[in-house]
Amino acid sequence: MTFTKLAWISIPLAFWACTDSSTGTTSWTSANTASNESNYGNLIYERHALADSLINRECKVYATDSKVVYLATTVADFMDPFVIFSEIDISGKMKVRDELHSTDPLYGEALQEQCLAIKQSYSGLINPLVTCSDTAVVASAESNVVRTLDEIKAYVNSSCDNFIQQIEEGSYEKAQSCTVDYVGNVAYLSAIYPNKGASVKATFLEDGSVLWEESYTGISTLFLQACESHKGKEYISDVLCEGTTLSYRETRMGISFDKLISALKFSCYMLNHGLVPFEEMLFEE
């Protein structure tokens, strides 16, 4: 089972500022970071949302006469904050910057995925510089695209709206029920749909590894694909596929049992509200 989709990351600026095949010689490093909010300018737009007391989201848009800054934060009682910072500066040639920051290991895979996605999106810009670590992705570049300040404000305000809507009612099939329970060091998740479902058992061991036993109905083709893909994953061992049951040991969870329970509950929130497809949430396909 995957928790990668907990991040719900959206990068509002890089794709919008892409050019076809421009080249240039001027590099740029912004003095702004996600911890320097006092320099962003005037607050022109903000949105807030709370999802079933599990997760709190807010996004803010700041502007000066030549710059727009987007700052979005996801906070949950069971996770360290996840911060998205983006900036467009049109005081000269357009400059863009995107940053993702979190120290929570539950976001580790999401940061790796976004590192690759951002490198791809920035490849169409001028002098792209993308650096990635276990806790951050930082990217900057220039663009020959010309935008007015009003156009940028409207686009970034819309990105803030989309960020909030990501934890409201989704567009995918909703689970009829999804519940989480636990006894001792063993957690259970049950997800039920009209024509498919999942029963997940996670045993948390003293060394921090987790033994997973996952049984699925109604997705036989995808199950076989997921079963094979687990055999080649790093930090996954003892993979066994029998019938419609997949079992394996995950050796690098990096979280406490309480966080595991909370993450499972949040997975149920997403399935119950149709925020992600059942197959994508469970198999990361």
N, C-alpha and C positions, 0 to 999 in steps of 0.2 A: 504494500500500500504506500502511496506517495503523499507527502505533505507539501510538495513543491508549489501547488497552486494557492497556498496560504498567502503568498506575496501579492498576487493580483497587480503586478507591476505594469504601469503604463508610462512610456516616455513621450511627452507631448511635443518636443521640439525638433529632434534630429531628423525625423522622417519628413517633416514639413519644410525643412530648410535645405533639403537635398538638391544638388545640381546634377547635370548629366555627366560631364567628364572634365570638370574644371581643374586647373592646377594653379599653384601659387607658391610663394616662397616665404611668406610671413607666418611665423608661429605665434601662438597666443596662450597665455596662462592667466586665468582669472584670479583675482585676489579674493573673490567671494567664495565662501564655502557654506555648507548647510548649517554652520554654527555661527554665522555672522549676520543675523537677521536685521540688525540695526542699520545696515548699509543698503538695504534693498530698495528703499524709496517709500512711497505712500501706499498703504493698503487700499486696493481698489475693489477687491472681491474676495469672498470666503464662503465656504460651505462646511457643514459638520454633519456627521451621522453616527448613530450608535446602533450596533447590531446585536439585539437580544442580550445586552450587557456582556457580550463576549469580546467585542472589538469596537474600538472607537477610531473614527477616521476624521481628519480635517484637512482641508487644502486652502491655501491663501495665494492671492496674486498681488504682487507689488509692482509699481511702475514709477519711473522717472520720465524725463522728457526724451530719453533715448534708450531706455532699457526696460524689460519686463522680466520679472522673476516669479517662478512658480515653486511653491514649497508645500509638499504633501506629506502627511505623517499618518502611519498606521500604528495604533497602540492597543495591546491586549494585556489582560492581567497575567497571562501565562507566557508572554513573550517580550523580549526587548523590542524597543520601537524600530520601525522601518521608516526611513526618511528618503524622500525623493526631492531632489533640488534640480531645477532647470533654469536656464537664463538665456535670453536673447538680447544682444547689445547691438544697436544700429547707429551708434555714434560715428562710425566709419563703415567699412565693409562689415557685413553682418557677421557677428561672432555668436556661436552657440556653445553651451556647456550643459552637460547632464551628469548628475551624481546620484548614486544609490548607496545608502549606508545602513548596515545593521550588524550588531555583534551576536545576534541569536543564531545558533546552529540550524534551527529549523528553516532559515532563509538561505542556507548555504548553497543548495542545489539551484534555487531560483537565481541567485547572484551569478552562478556559473553560466546558466542559460542566458541571462541578460547580457553578460559579458560578450558572448558570441553574437547575440542579436544587435547589440550596440556597435560592435566592430563592423558588422555588415552594413548597418545604416549609415555609419560615419564614413564608410569607404567612398561614398559619393560626394563628400565634402572636400574642402581644401585643407591641407595639412592636418589631417585627423590625428589625434593623440588619445589613445584609450589605454588606461591602466586598470588592472583587475587584481583583487586579493580575495581572501576568504570573507572579508567584512565590507568591501566597498568596490564599486565600479565608478571610475571618474573619466569623463570624456570631454574633449574640447576640439573645436575646429572653426573654420571660417566658411562663408558661402557667398557666391555671387548673386544669389537671389535677393531681390529688393522687395521689402515689405514696409508698409506704413505702420506707425505705432498703433493706430486704431485697429488695423488688421491683426496685429500680434496680440493685442489685448483681447480681442474677441475670440481668437483661437485658444489662447491659454485659459480664458474663463470657461470655454467649452470643455477643455481638458479637465478642469476642476470639477465640472458637472459630471463628466464621465467617471471620474475617480470615485465620486460619492455614489453614483448609481450602481457601481460594481458590487456594493454590499446591500442593495435593495433587491426587489423581486427580479429574478433572472428570466431568461427566455428559453431555458431547457426544461425537459420533463422533470417534474418534482417528485421526490420520493413520497410514497404513501406514508411511510414512517422511517425514521432513522434514529436509533437510540444507542447510548453508550452506558455500559455498566462495568464494574470491576469488583474483584474479590482478591484480597491480598495483593500479590504482585502480578495479577493477570487481569488484562482489560479485554472487554468484548464490545464489538460494534455490530449492529444488525441494520441493514438497509433493505427496504422492501419496496419494489415497484410492481405494477400490474403483471409484467411479463419477465421480470428479471430480479435479481437480488444478490446480496452478499452477507456472509457471516464471517466475521474476522475475530480471531483470538490472538492477543499479543501478550507474551510472557516476558516480563522485565527481569533480567538476571543481574546478579550482584556486580558483575564486571561492566555493566552498562549496555551490554548487547541485548537484543530483543529477538525472541523466537516468534515468528509469524506463522499462523495457520489460517489460510483464507479459502473459503468455499464459495463458489459462484454458481448462479443459475441463469440461463437465458442468454449467455454470451460465449458459447462454446468456441467459435472461431477466434475471437479476441483472446480468450483464455489461453489457448495454445500458443499464440504469439507472445503473450506476456510471460508465460511459463518459460519459453526459450530465452527471452530477453534477460530474465533474471539470472540465468546461468553465466552471463558474461559481465555482470555488473560488479564494480569494485565495492568492497566491504559487504558483499553478499556471499554466503557460503551455504553448504548443506541443502541445496535446492532439490526439492522432490515434488514431482507432479503425479498425482494419482486421481484418475477420474476428473472431477471438477474441483479438486482441492490442491492448492499450492502451499507448500511449507518451505521455510528458509530461515537462516540466521542473519540478522543485520548487525554488524559489529561496530558501526560508527554512528550511532544515533546522536550522541553528545547531549542528551537531555535527561532530565529527571523523570521519574514515573508520573509525578503530578503534571508535568508539561505534556507528557504523552497522552494522558487522559484528556487534558484540555484541547490538545490538537485534534484528537478524535472527535470531541464534541463539536469543534469548529468545522470539521469535515462534514458532520451531520447537518450543521447549519447550512452549509453550501448546497448539500444535496436536497434538503427539505425545501429550500427556496429556489431551486432550479438555477443556481448561479454557475454551475459547471455540469457538463455531461457526466453521467454515472461512470462510463468507461474511462473518461479522461482523468477523473479524480482518483480512481483506483489503480489504473494501469499506466498513467502518464503517456498515453498514446496520442 
